[in-house]
Amino acid sequence: MSQLQIRLFGGFQVHLDAQPIRFPTQKVRALFAYLSVEAKSAHPREKLMTLFWPEQSQNSASNNLRQTLSRLRSVLPADTLLIRDNEIQFNPKSSHRVDVTAFVQAFSAKALDDMAAASELYQGDFQAHFSLLDSPIFEEWALLKREWLRSEALKMLHHLTLAYEQAERHEDAIHAARRQVEIDSLHEVAWQQLMRNLALAGRRSEALDQFELCRQILEKELEVEPAQETTQLAQQIRA
């Protein structure tokens, strides 16, 4: 059976098996992203009209939604959407995989390697570099979702780094800590984790290089020096 592969982290890519799906307009793409992420619920047409065409009359918004849905259905497998009289839903029983959904469902993972696999799904901000300037309510939804997912990714990677360090899997801890600073270069605790595990892995000079990089970023972005804990850690590594 053919399966939709939906990637919303770090951009927007949708494939049916190995073939990419092209979406004809930005509104079609945005509607698909919204429905696929919010697939647990059916959405009233009025809600979607307000979300995507807030400044238009009800008749105009209704026509636009109808046309956008028609264009969306034309590029998707027939069973992807459930369309009722007044409600529209992404079919949760259709054959598909959404990276965001898989990431959220993995929060309860107990095994380190399962959690690590889940964290690798986060390949950048949700819907990165995408916006609908004429749809502020959609923009607000996307922004809140983006910030929440980034926060959850950082929490997951922080926990992974700690667990790997305790298990003396320092190379894995280094990878998880690097992922944290790639997501948020001002996250100083992650820099400390990176420095400490590089030192524990016998890579002292690299650990000190990371301290210097952290110092430069904090100076450039915030005009502050590293925290006392970070500086003391660097001193301990030098010694």
Backbone torsions as a table, in degrees:
resi	resn	phi	psi	omega
1	MET	NA	136.5	179.1
2	SER	-67.4	145.8	-178.8
3	GLN	-129.7	136.9	172.9
4	LEU	-80.7	128.5	173.5
5	GLN	-109.5	115.8	-172.4
6	ILE	-115.9	116.4	179.6
7	ARG	-113.9	119.8	-178.2
8	LEU	-118.8	-8.2	174.9
9	PHE	-83.7	130.3	175.7
10	GLY	76.2	10.0	-178.0
11	GLY	148.3	-147.2	-177.1
12	PHE	-149.8	114.5	176.1
13	GLN	-141.9	132.9	176.9
14	VAL	-130.9	129.1	178.5
15	HIS	-125.8	143.3	168.6
16	LEU	-105.4	106.3	-164.9
17	ASP	57.7	-120.7	-177.7
18	ALA	-99.1	1.2	-174.4
19	GLN	-96.6	125.8	178.8
20	PRO	-68.5	145.3	175.1
21	ILE	-102.4	130.1	178.6
22	ARG	-100.2	131.4	-179.9
23	PHE	-101.4	131.2	-169.6
24	PRO	-69.7	-28.3	-179.2
25	THR	-140.8	164.8	177.2
26	GLN	-65.2	-35.2	179.0
27	LYS	-67.2	-37.7	177.1
28	VAL	-62.8	-45.5	178.7
29	ARG	-62.1	-44.9	-178.1
30	ALA	-64.9	-42.2	178.6
31	LEU	-62.2	-42.1	178.5
32	PHE	-62.9	-44.6	179.8
33	ALA	-60.6	-45.4	-178.9
34	TYR	-62.3	-49.3	-178.1
35	LEU	-64.1	-38.0	-177.6
36	SER	-70.4	-34.9	178.9
37	VAL	-77.9	-35.7	-178.3
38	GLU	-100.8	43.4	-172.3
39	ALA	-74.7	-11.7	-179.0
40	LYS	-70.4	-20.4	-174.4
41	SER	-121.4	153.0	168.1
42	ALA	-89.0	142.5	-172.9
43	HIS	-115.3	123.1	177.0
44	PRO	-60.0	145.7	179.2
45	ARG	-57.6	-39.7	-179.5
46	GLU	-60.3	-37.9	178.5
47	LYS	-63.8	-44.3	-179.6
48	LEU	-68.2	-35.6	177.1
49	MET	-62.5	-43.0	178.7
50	THR	-68.2	-36.0	-178.1
51	LEU	-66.1	-41.0	-171.4
52	PHE	-107.2	-23.0	-179.3
53	TRP	-134.5	60.4	-171.4
54	PRO	-67.3	-22.7	-174.0
55	GLU	-101.0	3.3	-177.5
56	GLN	-99.8	159.7	176.3
57	SER	-65.0	162.7	-178.3
58	GLN	-60.8	-41.0	179.8
59	ASN	-64.4	-45.0	-179.9
60	SER	-64.8	-44.3	-179.9
61	ALA	-64.0	-39.4	179.1
62	SER	-64.3	-42.9	177.6
63	ASN	-64.4	-41.8	178.9
64	ASN	-63.7	-41.1	178.2
65	LEU	-63.8	-42.6	179.9
66	ARG	-61.1	-45.5	-179.8
67	GLN	-66.8	-41.0	-179.6
68	THR	-65.1	-41.0	176.8
69	LEU	-63.2	-40.6	179.3
70	SER	-61.9	-44.1	178.3
71	ARG	-65.4	-38.5	179.4
72	LEU	-65.7	-45.6	-179.4
73	ARG	-62.7	-29.9	-176.6
74	SER	-68.2	-19.5	-177.5
75	VAL	-109.4	0.7	-176.5
76	LEU	-113.9	156.8	170.6
77	PRO	-56.1	151.3	-171.3
78	ALA	-61.5	-28.6	-174.6
79	ASP	-93.6	9.2	-173.7
80	THR	-70.7	-39.5	-176.0
81	LEU	-113.3	142.5	171.6
82	LEU	-105.0	113.8	-176.4
83	ILE	-117.3	113.9	177.9
84	ARG	-108.2	-176.2	-175.6
85	ASP	-53.4	-49.3	-175.0
86	ASN	-125.8	10.6	-176.8
87	GLU	-136.2	149.0	179.0
88	ILE	-132.7	136.1	-179.0
89	GLN	-145.9	143.1	169.0
90	PHE	-71.8	126.8	-174.8
91	ASN	-68.6	108.7	-178.2
92	PRO	-66.9	-15.7	-179.3
93	LYS	-95.4	-2.6	176.7
94	SER	-71.9	162.7	-179.1
95	SER	-82.2	105.5	-177.0
96	HIS	-159.3	165.4	173.7
97	ARG	-144.5	121.5	178.6
98	VAL	-108.1	123.9	-176.5
99	ASP	-60.0	-38.0	-179.9
100	VAL	-63.7	-44.9	-179.7
101	THR	-64.2	-43.6	178.9
102	ALA	-62.8	-38.4	178.6
103	PHE	-63.8	-47.6	-179.0
104	VAL	-64.7	-40.8	-179.4
105	GLN	-66.7	-21.5	-177.6
106	ALA	-84.0	-1.0	-178.1
107	PHE	-58.7	-29.1	-177.4
108	SER	-88.6	6.3	-179.5
109	ALA	-60.8	136.1	-178.7
110	LYS	-99.9	-41.1	-178.3
111	ALA	-72.1	137.9	-177.8
112	LEU	-57.9	-45.8	-175.5
113	ASP	-67.6	-32.0	175.7
114	ASP	-67.4	-41.1	178.5
115	MET	-66.4	-38.6	178.5
116	ALA	-63.2	-42.0	178.2
117	ALA	-62.2	-39.4	178.5
118	ALA	-65.4	-41.7	-178.3
119	SER	-63.8	-28.2	179.9
120	GLU	-70.2	-15.2	175.9
121	LEU	-67.0	-26.6	-179.6
122	TYR	-79.3	99.0	-176.3
123	GLN	-112.7	30.9	-179.9
124	GLY	131.3	173.4	-176.5
125	ASP	-60.8	147.7	174.8
126	PHE	-59.3	128.5	179.0
127	GLN	50.6	45.6	-178.4
128	ALA	-59.6	139.8	175.0
129	HIS	61.4	27.8	178.6
130	PHE	-126.7	137.4	177.5
131	SER	-154.2	155.8	172.4
132	LEU	-122.8	96.8	-172.3
133	LEU	-65.9	-24.2	179.9
134	ASP	-92.3	9.1	-179.1
135	SER	-131.3	73.0	-174.6
136	PRO	-62.3	-29.8	179.8
137	ILE	-70.4	-40.9	173.4
138	PHE	-62.3	-42.3	178.9
139	GLU	-59.2	-41.6	178.8
140	GLU	-65.2	-42.5	177.1
141	TRP	-59.0	-48.0	-178.2
142	ALA	-63.3	-40.8	179.8
143	LEU	-63.8	-46.6	179.7
144	LEU	-63.5	-41.7	178.3
145	LYS	-64.4	-40.8	-179.6
146	ARG	-62.3	-46.7	-177.8
147	GLU	-68.2	-39.5	179.3
148	TRP	-65.4	-45.1	-179.4
149	LEU	-65.2	-37.9	176.5
150	ARG	-62.6	-44.1	178.5
151	SER	-61.3	-42.6	-179.6
152	GLU	-67.9	-36.5	177.4
153	ALA	-63.5	-42.3	178.6
154	LEU	-63.9	-41.4	177.7
155	LYS	-61.6	-45.0	-178.9
156	MET	-62.8	-45.1	-178.6
157	LEU	-69.1	-34.5	175.6
158	HIS	-62.2	-46.5	178.6
159	HIS	-62.6	-42.2	178.5
160	LEU	-60.1	-44.9	-178.9
161	THR	-60.7	-45.6	178.4
162	LEU	-60.4	-45.0	-177.5
163	ALA	-65.9	-41.6	178.3
164	TYR	-65.1	-39.5	179.0
165	GLU	-62.8	-43.2	179.0
166	GLN	-64.6	-31.7	178.8
167	ALA	-85.4	3.3	-178.1
168	GLU	59.5	31.2	173.5
169	ARG	-98.4	71.8	-167.7
170	HIS	-69.0	-34.1	178.3
171	GLU	-65.0	-39.8	176.6
172	ASP	-66.5	-39.1	177.7
173	ALA	-63.0	-39.4	178.4
174	ILE	-61.6	-44.3	179.9
175	HIS	-61.2	-45.9	-179.1
176	ALA	-65.5	-38.5	178.2
177	ALA	-67.5	-39.8	177.2
178	ARG	-61.5	-39.9	177.9
179	ARG	-59.3	-38.7	179.2
180	GLN	-62.2	-48.2	-176.4
181	VAL	-72.8	-22.6	173.3
182	GLU	-68.3	-37.3	178.9
183	ILE	-74.2	-43.1	-177.7
184	ASP	-140.8	99.3	-176.0
185	SER	-72.7	-7.5	178.5
186	LEU	-100.2	7.1	-178.6
187	HIS	-84.5	90.2	-167.8
188	GLU	-68.0	-32.1	177.8
189	VAL	-60.9	-36.2	178.2
190	ALA	-66.7	-37.9	175.2
191	TRP	-61.5	-40.3	177.6
192	GLN	-62.3	-43.2	178.2
193	GLN	-61.8	-41.8	-180.0
194	LEU	-64.2	-48.0	179.6
195	MET	-59.7	-47.1	-175.7
196	ARG	-63.2	-43.3	-178.0
197	ASN	-74.0	-31.1	172.2
198	LEU	-62.9	-42.7	179.2
199	ALA	-65.3	-43.0	179.9
200	LEU	-65.1	-25.8	177.4
201	ALA	-85.9	4.5	178.7
202	GLY	83.6	18.0	-176.8
203	ARG	-112.5	62.6	-173.3
204	ARG	-62.1	-44.1	-177.1
205	SER	-63.7	-37.5	177.3
206	GLU	-66.3	-37.9	178.1
207	ALA	-60.7	-42.9	179.7
208	LEU	-70.9	-32.4	174.7
209	ASP	-62.4	-38.7	179.5
210	GLN	-68.2	-34.9	175.2
211	PHE	-61.9	-43.4	179.8
212	GLU	-64.5	-40.2	178.2
213	LEU	-64.7	-42.9	176.6
214	CYS	-58.6	-45.4	-179.2
215	ARG	-60.5	-44.0	-179.0
216	GLN	-64.1	-41.9	-178.9
217	ILE	-66.2	-43.9	179.0
218	LEU	-63.4	-38.8	178.8
219	GLU	-66.1	-43.3	-177.3
220	LYS	-70.2	-45.2	-172.3
221	GLU	-85.5	-36.7	-173.2
222	LEU	-120.4	-10.1	-176.0
223	GLU	57.5	43.8	176.6
224	VAL	-131.9	162.7	174.0
225	GLU	-90.9	161.2	176.0
226	PRO	-59.1	155.0	178.4
227	ALA	-63.2	159.8	-178.8
228	GLN	-57.8	-38.8	-179.9
229	GLU	-62.1	-38.8	-179.7
230	THR	-68.7	-43.1	179.7
231	THR	-64.9	-43.1	179.0
232	GLN	-62.9	-38.9	178.0
233	LEU	-62.1	-43.0	177.9
234	ALA	-61.8	-40.3	178.1
235	GLN	-63.5	-41.2	178.7
236	GLN	-64.9	-38.6	178.8
237	ILE	-67.2	-40.1	177.7
238	ARG	-62.0	-36.4	-176.1
239	ALA	-77.0	NA	NA
